[in-house]
C-alpha cells in the first residue's frame, strides 16, 4: 500500500479540511485584518477629534463676548464630556462668580463636573464646587463633594477646605483634625504657610480649651 495519497485522495482530503476549518479560518483572518485597520482608523479618528476639540476651545478663547454663547453651544454639542468642555465651564463659572451670580456659577461647575468625571480634573472641580457651595451656605453639599475628592494634590486641598468649614461652624476640634490630614497629605517639599497657621491656631485653641476644662473640673472638686 502506497505511503502517499493519490491525487484524488489529496483533493478529497483538502475539501474535507476546508469544510471543517475554512469558515473559522476566514473569520479569523477577517478579525485580524479588522482589528489592525480598525485600530488605525480609531487612532486617526481620535487624532482628528482631538484637533477639532482644540480648535473649538481656541475659538472660545478668542471669541468676542457676544459670540461666546454660540461657541459654547457648539462645544456642548460636539465635544461634550471632554476636558476642553470642563475648562470652558470652569471659566464660565469664574465669570459668573465675578459677576456675583452664585447660582449660575454653581450650575457651570456642576456641568464642568459632568464633563470632568473620570479625568484628572475631577478633583479640582469638586474642590471648587465645594467652596462655592459653602459660600451658598450649603454646608452638607460642600462636605459631600469633598468626601469624593481623589487624586494627589487635590486631597490635601479638600481636607484643608473641610477644616475651614468646621472652623466656620465653630468646631475647632474637627477643624484641627482636618488641617492635620491636609498637612499629612502634602507632597514632600510642598509648603503651605497658611495651612500651617491654621493648624497652629486650632491646636492652640484645643490646648486652651482643655486647660480650661481641667481648671473647671479642679474647681468643682471639693477634695482638690
C-alpha positions in Angstrom: 0.0 0.0 0.0 1.4 3.4 -1.0 2.6 5.7 1.7 1.4 8.7 -0.4 -2.1 9.8 -1.1 -3.3 9.6 -4.7 -4.2 12.9 -6.4 -7.9 12.3 -5.9 -7.4 11.4 -2.2 -5.4 14.6 -1.7 -8.1 16.7 -3.3 -10.7 15.0 -1.2 -8.7 15.5 2.0 -8.3 19.2 1.2 -12.1 19.5 0.6 -12.8 17.8 3.9 -10.4 20.0 5.8 -11.8 23.2 4.2 -15.3 22.2 5.0 -14.3 21.7 8.6 -12.0 24.6 9.1 -12.4 27.0 6.2 -15.1 29.2 7.8 -13.3 29.7 11.0 -10.1 30.5 9.1 -11.8 33.2 7.1 -13.4 34.6 10.2 -10.1 34.7 11.9 -8.4 36.5 9.0 -11.2 39.0 8.8 -11.0 39.6 12.6 -7.2 40.1 12.5 -7.4 42.5 9.5 -10.4 44.3 11.0 -8.6 44.8 14.3 -5.5 46.2 12.5 -7.3 48.5 10.2 -9.9 49.3 13.0 -7.1 50.4 15.3 -5.5 52.6 12.7 -8.9 54.1 11.9 -9.5 54.7 15.6 -6.1 56.4 16.0 -6.8 58.6 13.0 -10.3 59.4 14.3 -9.1 60.2 17.8 -6.4 62.5 16.5 -9.0 64.3 14.3 -11.3 64.6 17.3 -8.6 66.0 19.5 -7.6 68.5 16.8 -11.3 69.5 16.4 -11.7 69.9 20.2 -8.6 72.0 20.4 -9.8 74.2 17.6 -13.2 74.7 19.3 -11.6 75.6 22.6 -9.4 78.2 20.8 -12.5 79.6 19.1 -14.0 80.0 22.6 -10.9 81.8 24.0 -10.7 84.2 21.0 -14.5 84.8 20.6 -15.9 88.2 21.3 -18.3 88.5 24.2 -21.4 88.4 22.2 -20.2 85.4 20.2 -19.2 83.2 23.1 -22.7 81.7 23.7 -22.8 80.3 20.1 -19.3 78.8 20.5 -20.3 77.3 23.9 -23.4 75.7 22.3 -21.2 74.2 19.6 -18.8 72.8 22.2 -21.6 71.3 24.2 -23.0 69.5 21.2 -19.7 68.4 19.6 -17.2 67.8 22.4 -19.3 67.1 25.4 -17.6 65.1 28.2 -14.1 66.3 27.3 -11.5 68.2 29.3 -12.0 71.1 26.9 -15.7 71.4 27.8 -14.7 71.2 31.5 -12.3 74.0 31.1 -14.9 76.1 29.4 -17.5 75.5 32.1 -14.9 76.4 34.8 -14.1 79.6 33.0 -17.8 80.5 32.7 -18.2 79.7 36.4 -15.5 82.2 37.3 -17.1 84.8 35.1 -20.5 84.2 36.8 -18.8 84.4 40.2 -17.1 87.6 39.3 -20.5 89.0 38.4 -21.9 88.0 41.8 -24.2 85.2 40.4 -23.5 82.3 42.7 -26.3 80.1 41.4 -25.1 80.5 37.8 -21.6 79.7 38.9 -22.7 76.6 40.7 -24.6 75.5 37.6 -21.5 75.9 35.4 -19.3 74.0 37.9 -21.9 71.2 38.1 -21.7 71.0 34.3 -17.9 71.0 34.5 -18.0 68.1 36.9 -20.1 66.1 34.5 -17.5 66.7 31.8 -14.6 66.0 34.1 -15.7 62.8 35.7 -13.0 60.1 35.5 -10.3 62.6 34.4 -7.5 64.3 36.3 -9.7 67.5 36.5 -12.4 65.8 38.6 -10.8 66.5 42.0 -10.1 70.1 41.1 -13.7 70.7 40.0 -15.1 69.1 43.2 -12.9 71.3 45.4 -14.1 74.4 43.6 -17.7 73.3 43.7 -17.5 72.6 47.4 -16.0 76.0 48.0 -18.9 77.6 46.1 -21.5 75.5 48.0 -20.0 76.8 51.2 -20.4 80.3 50.0 -24.1 79.5 49.4 -24.4 78.1 52.9 -24.9 74.6 51.5 -22.5 73.0 54.1 -23.8 69.4 53.7 -23.4 69.6 49.9 -19.9 71.0 50.3 -18.8 68.3 52.6 -20.4 65.6 50.4 -18.3 66.9 47.4 -15.1 67.0 49.5 -15.6 63.4 50.6 -15.5 62.3 46.9 -12.2 64.1 46.0 -9.5 61.8 44.9 -6.1 62.3 43.4 -2.7 63.5 44.6 -2.6 67.3 45.1 -6.4 67.6 45.5 -7.0 65.5 48.6 -4.9 67.9 50.7 -6.8 70.9 49.4 -10.1 69.1 50.1 -9.0 68.3 53.7 -8.0 72.0 54.3 -11.3 73.2 53.0 -13.1 70.7 55.2 -11.2 72.2 58.1 -12.3 75.7 57.1 -15.9 74.6 57.0 -15.7 73.0 60.5 -13.8 76.1 61.8 -16.5 78.4 60.4 -19.1 76.3 62.2 -17.2 76.7 65.5 -16.0 73.1 65.6 -12.3 73.8 66.2 -11.5 70.2 67.2 -12.8 68.8 63.9 -11.1 71.7 62.1 -7.8 70.7 63.7 -8.2 67.1 62.6 -8.9 68.1 59.0 -6.0 70.5 58.9 -3.6 67.8 60.2 -4.9 65.5 57.5 -4.2 68.2 54.9 -0.7 68.7 56.3 0.0 64.9 56.2 -1.1 64.7 52.6 1.3 67.4 51.4 3.8 66.2 48.9 7.4 66.2 50.1 8.9 69.6 49.7 5.5 71.2 49.4 4.8 74.1 51.8 1.5 75.9 52.5 2.3 78.5 55.2 -1.4 79.4 55.6 -2.3 75.8 56.3 0.5 75.7 59.0 -1.0 78.8 60.6 -4.5 77.3 60.6 -3.1 74.1 62.2 -1.2 76.1 64.9 -4.3 78.2 65.6 -6.7 75.3 66.1 -4.1 73.3 68.0 -3.5 76.2 70.4 -7.3 76.7 70.8 -7.7 73.0 71.7 -4.9 73.2 74.3 -6.5 76.3 75.8 -9.9 74.6 75.9 -8.6 71.5 77.5 -6.8 73.6 80.2 -10.0 75.5 80.8 -11.9 72.2 81.2 -9.3 70.9 83.6 -9.4 74.1 85.7 -13.2 73.8 85.9 -13.1 70.2 87.0 -10.5 71.1 89.6 -12.5 74.0 90.9 -15.7 71.9 91.2 -13.9 69.2 93.1 -14.1 69.9 96.9 -11.2 67.5 97.6 -8.9 69.2 95.2 
